[in-house]
Structure formats: C-alpha cells, structure tokens
Amino acid sequence: MAATRGGFAQLLAPGLYSVIYEDLELHPEEYSQLFNVYPSTRAYEEDQLVAGLGAVPKKPEGDVILMDEPIQGGSLRYTHESFGLGFQVTREMWDDDQYGIMRRVSQDFAGSIRQTVESTYAGVLNNSFGTQTSIDGVSLINTAHPLLGGGT
C-alpha cells in the first residue's frame, strides 16, 4: 500500500517542532571480514570434499612402493536466494511532504539491504553449534567432524 497524504497528514503543513525519524544506526560492515564472498552468475554453487593422500611411510631399500588414493567425500550445494523490498508513495504525498520524510524513507533502502546482509551472515555464526551444518553434515562448530579415511 502506498504512503498517502491521508496517512501522513501531519507532514503536509509546516508547524511541527520536529519530526523524529526512527531508523537503524549503520555499523561498520562486518560480514566481509569473517566470510569469503565471491561473485556468481549461476543459480547455485557446489563444493566437493576430497581427502588427499596419507603420510608417506619409510621404505626400506628394495621394497615396493605402497600406493594410496584420494577419497571422495560429500558435496554441498549453495542455492542463491532473492530478496526484495519496495516502497510506494503517491505523487501528491511526495510533492507535499514538507519535511522530506518520504525522500528519507526512499534513501533507507541501502540501510535495509545492509541490515539484511549482516543478519543473514550472522545467522551462520549464531547457528554454528546446532542447525548450521558443514559439508560433512555435522554442525560447523563440533568436535565430531568425521575424517574421510575414518576417525574424527
């Protein structure tokens, strides 16, 4: 629903002592210091877990060389999400707003986007002991991550 003159009649005439606009204080960006973020042009990205070779054993002279092979583990798919938020205001409300509040609301989209990005990334850390799992299916912060060759 659009912001109309009827909904914001107080903003149409001069005389208000002040208009207190409640917005969020923008803090410095933090997510990019904690996460590696890469651009993408795909619908999803995938990671594949592969364990390399084990330690090289000593080989007495004349013995055959032992062979090893890498182990393929699980994979993890990251599906990109879409977000959207709009704001409508009638032309009349835009023109007649005596305090510039509607213009200020339209400028708040950057703050809304920033809050969403920070909250989304913070959710990974906030849930890292429980519901946020890694490629092996175990919560991110856990002492029971299995090794592909066995053990933890």
DSSP file (Angstrom, degrees, kcal/mol; ACC not computed):
  #  RESIDUE AA STRUCTURE BP1 BP2  ACC     N-H-->O    O-->H-N    N-H-->O    O-->H-N    TCO  KAPPA ALPHA  PHI   PSI    X-CA   Y-CA   Z-CA
    1    1 A M              0   0    0      0, 0.0    87,-0.4     0, 0.0     2,-0.1   0.000 360.0 360.0 360.0 140.0    0.0    0.0    0.0
    2    2 A A        -     0   0    0     85,-0.1     2,-0.5     1,-0.1    87,-0.3  -0.442 360.0-109.5 -80.1 149.4    1.3    3.4   -0.9
    3    3 A A  B     -a   89   0A   0     85,-2.8    87,-2.4    -2,-0.1     2,-0.2  -0.680  47.8-172.2 -73.6 124.7    2.0    6.2    1.6
    4    4 A T     >  -     0   0    0     -2,-0.5     4,-1.1    85,-0.2     3,-0.3  -0.724  39.2-108.8-119.4 167.4   -0.7    8.8    1.0
    5    5 A R  T  4 S+     0   0    0     -2,-0.2     3,-0.3     1,-0.2     6,-0.2   0.853 118.7  57.4 -62.6 -34.4   -1.4   12.3    2.3
    6    6 A G  T >4 S+     0   0    0      1,-0.2     3,-0.6     2,-0.2    -1,-0.2   0.844 107.1  47.6 -65.0 -32.9   -4.3   10.9    4.3
    7    7 A G  T 34 S+     0   0    0     -3,-0.3    -1,-0.2     1,-0.2    -2,-0.2   0.704 123.7  31.1 -80.4 -20.8   -1.9    8.6    6.2
    8    8 A F  T ><  +     0   0    0     -4,-1.1     3,-1.9    -3,-0.3     4,-0.2  -0.262  69.8 145.6-132.3  46.6    0.7   11.3    6.9
    9    9 A A  G X   +     0   0    0     -3,-0.6     3,-1.7     1,-0.3     4,-0.4   0.801  67.1  66.1 -57.7 -31.8   -1.4   14.4    7.2
   10   10 A Q  G 3  S+     0   0    0      1,-0.3     3,-0.4     2,-0.2    -1,-0.3   0.757  97.1  56.2 -62.4 -23.9    1.0   15.8    9.9
   11   11 A L  G <  S+     0   0    0     -3,-1.9    87,-3.0     1,-0.2    88,-0.4   0.471  91.4  74.3 -88.0  -0.7    3.7   16.1    7.3
   12   12 A L  S <  S+     0   0    0     -3,-1.7    -1,-0.2    -4,-0.2    -2,-0.2   0.699  93.7  45.7 -89.1 -19.4    1.7   18.3    4.9
   13   13 A A  S    S-     0   0    0     -3,-0.4     3,-0.5    -4,-0.4    -1,-0.1  -0.953  83.2-113.4-127.2 143.6    1.8   21.6    6.6
   14   14 A P  S    S+     0   0    0      0, 0.0     3,-0.1     0, 0.0    -2,-0.1  -0.301  80.2  82.3 -65.4 157.8    4.6   23.5    8.3
   15   15 A G        +     0   0    0      1,-0.4     2,-0.2     2,-0.0     3,-0.1   0.220  48.7 126.3 131.6 -14.4    4.5   23.9   12.1
   16   16 A L        -     0   0    0     -3,-0.5    -1,-0.4    -6,-0.2     3,-0.1  -0.544  53.9-143.5 -71.3 138.0    5.8   20.7   13.6
   17   17 A Y  S    S-     0   0    0      1,-0.3     2,-0.3    -2,-0.2    -1,-0.2   0.928  77.2 -17.5 -66.5 -44.8    8.6   21.4   16.0
   18   18 A S        -     0   0    0     -3,-0.1     2,-0.5     2,-0.0    -1,-0.3  -0.989  52.7-139.4-157.1 156.9   10.5   18.3   14.9
   19   19 A V        -     0   0    0     -2,-0.3     2,-0.8    -3,-0.1    -3,-0.0  -0.985  19.6-151.4-118.6 118.6    9.9   15.0   13.1
   20   20 A I        -     0   0    0     -2,-0.5     2,-0.7     2,-0.0    -2,-0.0  -0.814   9.9-161.1 -94.6 111.4   11.7   12.2   14.7
   21   21 A Y        -     0   0    0     -2,-0.8     2,-0.8     2,-0.0    -2,-0.0  -0.830   8.7-145.7 -96.9 119.2   12.6    9.6   12.1
   22   22 A E        +     0   0    0     -2,-0.7     2,-0.3     2,-0.0    -2,-0.0  -0.749  35.9 148.0 -89.4 112.9   13.3    6.2   13.5
   23   23 A D        -     0   0    0     -2,-0.8     2,-0.3    88,-0.0    -2,-0.0  -0.897  48.5 -92.2-136.5 170.3   16.0    4.4   11.6
   24   24 A L        -     0   0    0     -2,-0.3     2,-0.4     1,-0.1    91,-0.0  -0.625  36.7-117.9 -86.4 138.9   18.7    2.0   12.3
   25   25 A E        -     0   0    0     -2,-0.3     2,-0.6     1,-0.1    -1,-0.1  -0.604  30.6-127.5 -72.1 128.3   22.2    3.1   13.1
   26   26 A L        -     0   0    0     -2,-0.4     3,-0.1     3,-0.0    -1,-0.1  -0.689  25.3-162.9 -83.0 121.8   24.6    1.8   10.5
   27   27 A H        -     0   0    0     -2,-0.6     3,-0.1     1,-0.1    -3,-0.0  -0.582  37.0 -78.1 -94.1 162.6   27.5    0.0   12.0
   28   28 A P        -     0   0    0      0, 0.0    -1,-0.1     0, 0.0     2,-0.1  -0.295  59.4 -92.6 -59.0 145.4   30.7   -0.8   10.1
   29   29 A E        +     0   0    0      1,-0.2    -3,-0.0    -3,-0.1    85,-0.0  -0.379  51.2 167.1 -60.3 132.4   30.4   -3.7    7.7
   30   30 A E    >>  +     0   0    0     -3,-0.1     3,-1.9    -2,-0.1     4,-0.7   0.686  55.8  75.5-118.4 -32.7   31.5   -6.9    9.5
   31   31 A Y  H >> S+     0   0    0      1,-0.3     4,-2.0     2,-0.2     3,-1.2   0.842  91.8  57.5 -58.5 -36.5   30.4   -9.9    7.3
   32   32 A S  H 34 S+     0   0    0      1,-0.3    -1,-0.3     2,-0.2     5,-0.2   0.664 102.3  56.5 -71.6 -13.9   33.2   -9.4    4.7
   33   33 A Q  H <4 S+     0   0    0     -3,-1.9    -1,-0.3     1,-0.1    -2,-0.2   0.651 116.4  35.2 -85.3 -16.3   35.8   -9.7    7.5
   34   34 A L  H << S+     0   0    0     -3,-1.2     2,-0.3    -4,-0.7    -2,-0.2   0.643 116.6  48.1-109.7 -21.3   34.5  -13.1    8.5
   35   35 A F  S  < S-     0   0    0     -4,-2.0     2,-0.6     2,-0.0    -1,-0.1  -0.922  72.9-125.7-126.5 147.1   33.4  -14.7    5.3
   36   36 A N        -     0   0    0     -2,-0.3     2,-0.5    -3,-0.1    -3,-0.1  -0.835  33.0-167.1 -85.8 120.4   34.9  -15.2    1.8
   37   37 A V        -     0   0    0     -2,-0.6    -2,-0.0    -5,-0.2    -5,-0.0  -0.952   5.9-175.2-116.6 125.3   32.3  -13.8   -0.6
   38   38 A Y        -     0   0    0     -2,-0.5     2,-0.1     1,-0.0    -2,-0.0  -0.905  26.9-113.1-119.3 145.9   32.7  -14.5   -4.3
   39   39 A P        -     0   0    0      0, 0.0     2,-0.3     0, 0.0    -1,-0.0  -0.388  35.9-169.5 -71.5 156.8   30.6  -13.1   -7.2
   40   40 A S        -     0   0    0     -2,-0.1     5,-0.1     1,-0.1     0, 0.0  -0.998  31.7-173.3-148.3 146.4   28.4  -15.6   -9.1
   41   41 A T        +     0   0    0     -2,-0.3     2,-0.2     3,-0.1    -1,-0.1   0.133  67.6  91.4-118.4  15.4   26.4  -15.7  -12.3
   42   42 A R  S    S-     0   0    0      1,-0.1    38,-0.1     2,-0.0     3,-0.1  -0.650  81.7-120.8-109.7 165.2   24.9  -19.2  -11.6
   43   43 A A  S    S-     0   0    0     -2,-0.2    37,-1.7     1,-0.2     2,-0.3   0.758  95.2  -0.3 -73.8 -25.8   21.7  -20.3   -9.8
   44   44 A Y  E     -B   79   0B   0     35,-0.2     2,-0.3     2,-0.0    35,-0.2  -0.975  62.2-139.7-156.2 164.3   23.8  -22.3   -7.3
   45   45 A E  E     -B   78   0B   0     33,-2.3    33,-3.5    -2,-0.3     2,-0.4  -0.932  17.1-153.9-125.8 152.4   27.4  -23.2   -6.3
   46   46 A E  E     -B   77   0B   0     -2,-0.3     2,-0.4    31,-0.2    31,-0.2  -0.981   4.8-158.3-130.9 143.2   28.7  -26.6   -5.2
   47   47 A D  E     -B   76   0B   0     29,-2.7    29,-2.4    -2,-0.4     2,-0.4  -0.924   9.4-156.3-112.9 144.2   31.7  -27.6   -3.0
   48   48 A Q  E     -B   75   0B   0     -2,-0.4     2,-0.5    27,-0.2    27,-0.2  -0.984  10.1-140.2-122.1 130.8   33.1  -31.1   -3.2
   49   49 A L  E     +     0   0B   0     25,-2.7    24,-3.4    -2,-0.4     2,-0.4  -0.790  26.0 172.1 -92.1 127.1   35.1  -32.6   -0.3
   50   50 A V  E     -B   72   0B   0     -2,-0.5     2,-0.5    22,-0.2    22,-0.2  -0.999  21.6-148.2-135.5 130.7   38.2  -34.7   -1.3
   51   51 A A  E     -B   71   0B   0     20,-2.9    20,-2.2    -2,-0.4     3,-0.1  -0.850  19.7-145.7 -97.5 132.9   40.8  -36.1    1.1
   52   52 A G        -     0   0    0     -2,-0.5    19,-0.2    18,-0.2    17,-0.1   0.202  38.5 -50.8 -79.4-156.3   44.3  -36.3   -0.4
   53   53 A L        -     0   0    0      1,-0.1    -1,-0.2    17,-0.1     3,-0.1  -0.384  54.6-115.8 -81.9 157.4   46.9  -38.9    0.3
   54   54 A G        -     0   0    0      1,-0.2    -1,-0.1    -2,-0.1    14,-0.0  -0.052  51.4 -58.5 -78.9-173.8   48.1  -40.1    3.6
   55   55 A A        -     0   0    0      1,-0.1    -1,-0.2     0, 0.0     0, 0.0  -0.339  57.6-109.1 -66.6 149.1   51.6  -39.7    5.2
   56   56 A V        -     0   0    0     -3,-0.1    -1,-0.1    -2,-0.0     2,-0.1  -0.714  35.0-142.8 -83.9 119.8   54.5  -41.2    3.2
   57   57 A P        -     0   0    0      0, 0.0     9,-0.1     0, 0.0     2,-0.1  -0.392  24.9 -94.9 -79.5 159.5   55.8  -44.3    5.0
   58   58 A K        -     0   0    0     -2,-0.1     0, 0.0     1,-0.0     0, 0.0  -0.443  38.3-152.3 -66.2 147.1   59.5  -45.2    5.2
   59   59 A K        -     0   0    0     -2,-0.1     3,-0.1    -3,-0.1     6,-0.1  -0.951   6.8-138.5-128.9 112.4   60.5  -47.6    2.5
   60   60 A P    >   -     0   0    0      0, 0.0     3,-2.1     0, 0.0     0, 0.0  -0.317  44.3 -80.2 -63.0 152.2   63.4  -50.0    3.1
   61   61 A E  T 3  S+     0   0    0      1,-0.3     3,-0.1     0, 0.0     0, 0.0  -0.268 116.5  14.4 -55.3 132.5   65.7  -50.4    0.2
   62   62 A G  T 3  S+     0   0    0      1,-0.3    -1,-0.3    -3,-0.1     2,-0.1   0.221  95.5 123.4  87.9 -15.1   64.3  -52.9   -2.4
   63   63 A D    <   -     0   0    0     -3,-2.1    -1,-0.3     1,-0.1     2,-0.1  -0.390  68.3-100.9 -76.2 158.3   60.7  -52.9   -1.0
   64   64 A V        -     0   0    0     -3,-0.1     2,-0.4     1,-0.1    -1,-0.1  -0.412  37.8-106.1 -74.1 153.7   57.8  -52.0   -3.3
   65   65 A I        -     0   0    0     -2,-0.1     2,-0.2    -6,-0.1    -1,-0.1  -0.685  33.7-124.5 -81.5 130.2   56.3  -48.5   -3.0
   66   66 A L        -     0   0    0     -2,-0.4     2,-0.3    -9,-0.1    -1,-0.0  -0.498  24.0-139.0 -73.3 144.3   53.0  -48.5   -1.3
   67   67 A M        +     0   0    0     -2,-0.2     2,-0.3     2,-0.0    -1,-0.0  -0.774  21.2 179.1-105.7 150.0   50.1  -46.9   -3.2
   68   68 A D        -     0   0    0     -2,-0.3   -15,-0.1   -14,-0.0     0, 0.0  -0.891   9.3-155.9-138.2 167.3   47.4  -44.7   -1.9
   69   69 A E        -     0   0    0     -2,-0.3   -15,-0.1   -17,-0.1   -18,-0.0  -0.994  25.3-102.4-146.4 151.5   44.5  -42.9   -3.5
   70   70 A P        -     0   0    0      0, 0.0     2,-0.5     0, 0.0   -18,-0.2  -0.302  33.4-131.8 -69.2 159.8   42.4  -39.8   -2.7
   71   71 A I  E     -B   51   0B   0    -20,-2.2   -20,-2.9   -19,-0.2     2,-0.5  -0.955   9.1-139.4-117.5 130.1   38.9  -40.3   -1.2
   72   72 A Q  E     -B   50   0B   0     -2,-0.5   -22,-0.2   -22,-0.2     2,-0.1  -0.762  27.0-179.6 -88.4 130.2   35.8  -38.5   -2.5
   73   73 A G  E     -     0   0B   0    -24,-3.4    63,-0.1    -2,-0.5    -1,-0.1  -0.110  34.7 -49.3-106.4-153.2   33.5  -37.2    0.3
   74   74 A G  E     -     0   0B   0    -26,-0.1   -25,-2.7    -2,-0.1     2,-0.3  -0.132  46.0-134.8 -77.3 174.4   30.3  -35.4    0.2
   75   75 A S  E     -B   48   0B   0    -27,-0.2     2,-0.4    60,-0.1   -27,-0.2  -0.895   7.3-149.9-128.1 161.2   29.3  -32.3   -1.6
   76   76 A L  E     -B   47   0B   0    -29,-2.4   -29,-2.7    -2,-0.3     2,-0.5  -0.996   6.5-152.6-136.6 129.1   27.4  -29.2   -0.5
   77   77 A R  E     -B   46   0B   0     -2,-0.4     2,-0.6   -31,-0.2   -31,-0.2  -0.873   1.0-159.5-106.3 132.8   25.2  -27.0   -2.7
   78   78 A Y  E     -B   45   0B   0    -33,-3.5   -33,-2.3    -2,-0.5     2,-0.6  -0.946   9.5-160.7-108.6 112.3   24.6  -23.3   -2.0
   79   79 A T  E     -B   44   0B   0     -2,-0.6   -35,-0.2   -35,-0.2     2,-0.1  -0.838  20.9-123.6 -96.5 124.6   21.5  -22.0   -3.7
   80   80 A H        -     0   0    0    -37,-1.7     2,-0.3    -2,-0.6    -1,-0.0  -0.384  25.6-144.5 -67.8 141.8   21.4  -18.3   -4.1
   81   81 A E        -     0   0    0     -2,-0.1     2,-0.4     2,-0.0    -1,-0.1  -0.768   2.3-136.2-108.3 152.6   18.4  -16.5   -2.6
   82   82 A S        -     0   0    0     -2,-0.3     2,-0.3     2,-0.0     0, 0.0  -0.849  17.6-170.3-106.1 145.1   16.5  -13.5   -3.8
   83   83 A F        +     0   0    0     -2,-0.4     2,-0.3     2,-0.0    30,-0.0  -0.947   6.6 176.9-129.4 151.5   15.4  -10.7   -1.5
   84   84 A G        +     0   0    0     -2,-0.3     2,-0.3     2,-0.0    -2,-0.0  -0.971  11.1 170.6-158.8 142.7   13.1   -7.8   -2.3
   85   85 A L        -     0   0    0     -2,-0.3     2,-0.3     2,-0.0    -2,-0.0  -0.968  12.3-171.4-151.2 135.3   11.5   -4.8   -0.6
   86   86 A G        -     0   0    0     -2,-0.3     2,-0.3     2,-0.0    -2,-0.0  -0.797  10.8-156.8-125.7 168.3    9.6   -1.9   -2.1
   87   87 A F        -     0   0    0     -2,-0.3     2,-0.4     2,-0.0   -85,-0.1  -0.966   9.4-165.5-146.7 126.6    8.1    1.4   -1.0
   88   88 A Q        +     0   0    0    -87,-0.4   -85,-2.8    -2,-0.3     2,-0.3  -0.920  10.1 171.7-116.8 142.0    5.3    3.2   -2.7
   89   89 A V  B     -a    3   0A   0     -2,-0.4   -85,-0.2   -87,-0.3   -87,-0.1  -0.993  34.3-113.0-143.6 140.4    4.2    6.8   -2.2
   90   90 A T     >  -     0   0    0    -87,-2.4     4,-2.4    -2,-0.3     5,-0.2  -0.382  26.6-119.0 -70.5 154.2    1.7    8.8   -4.1
   91   91 A R  H  > S+     0   0    0      1,-0.2     4,-2.6     2,-0.2     5,-0.2   0.888 115.0  53.6 -58.9 -39.9    2.9   11.7   -6.3
   92   92 A E  H  > S+     0   0    0      2,-0.2     4,-2.5     1,-0.2    -1,-0.2   0.915 108.7  47.4 -64.1 -43.5    0.9   14.1   -4.2
   93   93 A M  H  > S+     0   0    0    -90,-0.2     4,-1.2     2,-0.2    -1,-0.2   0.916 112.4  50.9 -63.6 -42.2    2.4   12.9   -0.9
   94   94 A W  H  < S+     0   0    0     -4,-2.4     3,-0.3     1,-0.2    -2,-0.2   0.932 115.4  41.6 -59.6 -47.4    5.9   13.1   -2.4
   95   95 A D  H  < S+     0   0    0     -4,-2.6    -2,-0.2     1,-0.2    -1,-0.2   0.861 118.5  44.4 -69.9 -36.4    5.3   16.6   -3.6
   96   96 A D  H  < S+     0   0    0     -4,-2.5     2,-0.6    -5,-0.2    -1,-0.2   0.513  76.9 118.5 -92.3  -5.4    3.5   17.9   -0.5
   97   97 A D     <  -     0   0    0     -4,-1.2     3,-0.5    -3,-0.3   -85,-0.2  -0.496  44.4-168.5 -65.1 111.5    5.8   16.4    2.2
   98   98 A Q  S    S+     0   0    0    -87,-3.0    -1,-0.2    -2,-0.6   -86,-0.1   0.568  80.0  44.9 -80.3 -10.1    7.1   19.5    4.0
   99   99 A Y  S    S-     0   0    0    -88,-0.4    -1,-0.2   -85,-0.0   -80,-0.1   0.370 103.5-117.9-119.6   2.9    9.8   17.7    6.0
  100  100 A G     >  +     0   0    0     -3,-0.5     4,-1.9   -89,-0.2     5,-0.1   0.697  68.5 136.7  70.8  18.7   11.4   15.4    3.4
  101  101 A I  H  >  +     0   0    0      1,-0.2     4,-2.7     2,-0.2     5,-0.2   0.903  68.2  52.6 -67.5 -40.0   10.4   12.3    5.2
  102  102 A M  H  > S+     0   0    0      1,-0.2     4,-2.0     2,-0.2    -1,-0.2   0.886 109.9  49.1 -65.0 -36.8    9.3   10.4    2.1
  103  103 A R  H  > S+     0   0    0      2,-0.2     4,-1.3     1,-0.2    -1,-0.2   0.894 111.0  50.7 -65.9 -38.7   12.7   11.2    0.4
  104  104 A R  H  X S+     0   0    0     -4,-1.9     4,-0.8     1,-0.2    -2,-0.2   0.902 107.5  52.8 -66.0 -40.1   14.4    9.9    3.5
  105  105 A V  H >< S+     0   0    0     -4,-2.7     3,-1.1     1,-0.2     4,-0.3   0.924 107.4  52.4 -59.8 -43.2   12.4    6.7    3.5
  106  106 A S  H >< S+     0   0    0     -4,-2.0     3,-0.7     1,-0.3    -1,-0.2   0.799 107.2  52.9 -65.3 -26.8   13.4    6.1   -0.1
  107  107 A Q  H >< S+     0   0    0     -4,-1.3     3,-0.8     1,-0.2     4,-0.4   0.616  91.5  77.3 -81.3 -12.3   17.1    6.6    0.9
  108  108 A D  T <X  +     0   0    0     -3,-1.1     4,-2.3    -4,-0.8     3,-0.2   0.570  66.9  89.4 -75.0  -7.8   16.8    4.0    3.6
  109  109 A F  H <> S+     0   0    0     -3,-0.7     4,-2.7    -4,-0.3    -1,-0.2   0.883  82.9  56.3 -59.1 -37.1   16.9    1.1    1.2
  110  110 A A  H <> S+     0   0    0     -3,-0.8     4,-2.4     1,-0.2    -1,-0.2   0.922 109.1  46.4 -59.9 -43.2   20.7    0.9    1.5
  111  111 A G  H  > S+     0   0    0     -4,-0.4     4,-2.5    -3,-0.2    -1,-0.2   0.878 111.4  51.8 -66.0 -37.8   20.4    0.5    5.3
  112  112 A S  H  X S+     0   0    0     -4,-2.3     4,-2.1     2,-0.2    -2,-0.2   0.914 111.6  46.7 -64.5 -42.5   17.7   -2.1    4.9
  113  113 A I  H  X S+     0   0    0     -4,-2.7     4,-2.6    -5,-0.2    -2,-0.2   0.936 112.3  50.1 -64.1 -46.1   19.9   -4.1    2.4
  114  114 A R  H  X S+     0   0    0     -4,-2.4     4,-2.6    -5,-0.2     5,-0.2   0.909 110.4  49.6 -60.3 -43.5   22.9   -3.8    4.7
  115  115 A Q  H  X S+     0   0    0     -4,-2.5     4,-2.6     1,-0.2    -1,-0.2   0.902 111.2  49.9 -62.8 -40.9   21.0   -5.0    7.8
  116  116 A T  H  X S+     0   0    0     -4,-2.1     4,-2.5     2,-0.2    -2,-0.2   0.928 112.0  47.2 -64.1 -45.4   19.7   -8.0    5.8
  117  117 A V  H  X S+     0   0    0     -4,-2.6     4,-2.2     2,-0.2     5,-0.2   0.946 114.7  45.8 -61.7 -49.2   23.1   -9.0    4.6
  118  118 A E  H  X S+     0   0    0     -4,-2.6     4,-2.5     1,-0.2    -2,-0.2   0.911 114.4  48.3 -61.8 -42.8   24.7   -8.6    8.0
  119  119 A S  H  X S+     0   0    0     -4,-2.6     4,-1.7    -5,-0.2    -1,-0.2   0.887 109.8  52.5 -65.9 -39.2   21.8  -10.6    9.7
  120  120 A T  H  X S+     0   0    0     -4,-2.5     4,-0.8    -5,-0.2    -2,-0.2   0.940 114.1  41.6 -62.8 -47.3   22.0  -13.4    7.1
  121  121 A Y  H >X S+     0   0    0     -4,-2.2     4,-1.1     1,-0.2     3,-0.7   0.874 111.0  56.2 -69.1 -36.8   25.7  -13.9    7.6
  122  122 A A  H 3X S+     0   0    0     -4,-2.5     4,-3.1     1,-0.2    -1,-0.2   0.838  97.9  64.8 -62.7 -31.4   25.4  -13.5   11.4
  123  123 A G  H 3X S+     0   0    0     -4,-1.7     4,-1.8     1,-0.2    -1,-0.2   0.844  95.4  57.6 -59.9 -34.4   22.8  -16.4   11.3
  124  124 A V  H << S+     0   0    0     -4,-0.8    -1,-0.2    -3,-0.7    -2,-0.2   0.940 113.4  38.5 -61.2 -46.6   25.6  -18.7   10.1
  125  125 A L  H >< S+     0   0    0     -4,-1.1     3,-1.3     1,-0.2     4,-0.2   0.907 113.8  54.5 -71.4 -41.9   27.6  -18.0   13.2
  126  126 A N  H 3< S+     0   0    0     -4,-3.1     3,-0.3     1,-0.3    -1,-0.2   0.820 117.3  37.3 -62.0 -30.4   24.6  -17.8   15.6
  127  127 A N  T ><>S+     0   0    0     -4,-1.8     5,-2.4    -5,-0.2     3,-1.5   0.264  84.2 107.9-103.0  10.7   23.6  -21.3   14.5
  128  128 A S  T < 5S+     0   0    0     -3,-1.3    13,-3.0     1,-0.3    -1,-0.2   0.663  77.5  52.1 -69.5 -16.3   27.0  -22.8   14.1
  129  129 A F  T 3 5S+     0   0    0     -3,-0.3    -1,-0.3    -4,-0.2    10,-0.2   0.558 128.6   5.8 -90.6  -8.6   26.7  -25.0   17.2
  130  130 A G  T < 5S+     0   0    0     -3,-1.5    -2,-0.1     8,-0.1    -3,-0.1   0.450 128.4  16.5-134.8 -88.7   23.4  -26.5   16.1
  131  131 A T  T   5S+     0   0    0      8,-0.1     2,-0.9     2,-0.1    -3,-0.2   0.680  97.0  88.3 -82.0 -18.7   21.5  -26.2   12.8
  132  132 A Q      < -     0   0    0     -5,-2.4     8,-2.4    -8,-0.1     9,-0.2  -0.707  65.5-170.4 -83.8 107.5   24.2  -24.8   10.6
  133  133 A T  B     -C  139   0C   0     -2,-0.9     6,-0.2     6,-0.3     2,-0.1  -0.591  12.9-138.6-101.4 160.8   25.9  -27.8    9.1
  134  134 A S    >   -     0   0    0      4,-2.4     3,-2.1    -2,-0.2    -1,-0.1  -0.308  46.7 -75.0-102.4-170.9   29.1  -28.2    7.1
  135  135 A I  T 3  S+     0   0    0      1,-0.3   -86,-0.1     2,-0.1   -60,-0.1   0.724 130.4  54.9 -62.3 -23.1   29.8  -30.4    4.1
  136  136 A D  T 3  S-     0   0    0      2,-0.2    -1,-0.3   -62,-0.1     3,-0.1   0.388 116.4-111.2 -92.7   4.2   30.1  -33.5    6.3
  137  137 A G  S <  S+     0   0    0     -3,-2.1     2,-0.3     1,-0.3    -2,-0.1   0.450  81.6 116.8  84.7  -0.1   26.6  -32.9    7.8
  138  138 A V  S    S-     0   0    0      1,-0.1    -4,-2.4     8,-0.1    -1,-0.3  -0.735  78.5 -87.8-100.3 149.5   27.8  -32.1   11.3
  139  139 A S  B     -C  133   0C   0     -2,-0.3    -6,-0.3    -6,-0.2     5,-0.1  -0.178  42.2-111.8 -54.1 150.0   27.3  -28.6   12.9
  140  140 A L  S    S+     0   0    0     -8,-2.4     2,-0.9     1,-0.2   -11,-0.2   0.896 110.3  46.3 -54.7 -47.4   30.0  -26.2   12.0
  141  141 A I  S    S+     0   0    0    -13,-3.0     2,-0.3    -9,-0.2    -1,-0.2  -0.834  86.7 121.2-102.0 101.6   31.5  -25.9   15.5
  142  142 A N        -     0   0    0     -2,-0.9     3,-0.5    -4,-0.1    -4,-0.1  -0.984  59.4-141.6-160.1 143.8   31.7  -29.5   16.6
  143  143 A T  S    S+     0   0    0     -2,-0.3    -1,-0.0     1,-0.2    -2,-0.0   0.430  93.8  72.2 -89.1   1.1   34.4  -31.9   17.8
  144  144 A A        +     0   0    0     -5,-0.1    -1,-0.2     2,-0.1     7,-0.0   0.020  56.2 143.7-108.6  27.7   32.9  -34.9   15.9
  145  145 A H        -     0   0    0     -3,-0.5     2,-0.2     7,-0.2    -8,-0.0  -0.539  49.3-129.5 -65.9 122.9   33.7  -33.9   12.3
  146  146 A P        -     0   0    0      0, 0.0     2,-0.3     0, 0.0     6,-0.3  -0.486   9.7-132.1 -76.9 144.0   34.4  -37.3   10.6
  147  147 A L    >   -     0   0    0      4,-2.7     3,-1.7    -2,-0.2     4,-0.0  -0.706  18.6-125.6 -86.8 146.1   37.6  -37.8    8.5
  148  148 A L  T 3  S+     0   0    0     -2,-0.3    -1,-0.1     1,-0.3     3,-0.1   0.834 112.2  50.9 -63.7 -31.0   37.0  -39.4    5.1
  149  149 A G  T 3  S-     0   0    0      1,-0.3    -1,-0.3   -78,-0.1     2,-0.1   0.413 129.3 -83.8 -85.1   3.3   39.5  -42.1    5.9
  150  150 A G  S <  S+     0   0    0     -3,-1.7    -1,-0.3     1,-0.3    -2,-0.1  -0.173  88.5  60.4 109.5 155.1   37.8  -42.8    9.3
  151  151 A G              0   0    0      1,-0.1    -4,-2.7    -3,-0.1    -1,-0.3  -0.246 360.0 360.0  86.2-177.2   38.0  -41.3   12.7
  152  152 A T              0   0    0     -6,-0.3    -7,-0.2    -2,-0.1    -1,-0.1   0.336 360.0 360.0-129.8 360.0   37.2  -37.8   13.9
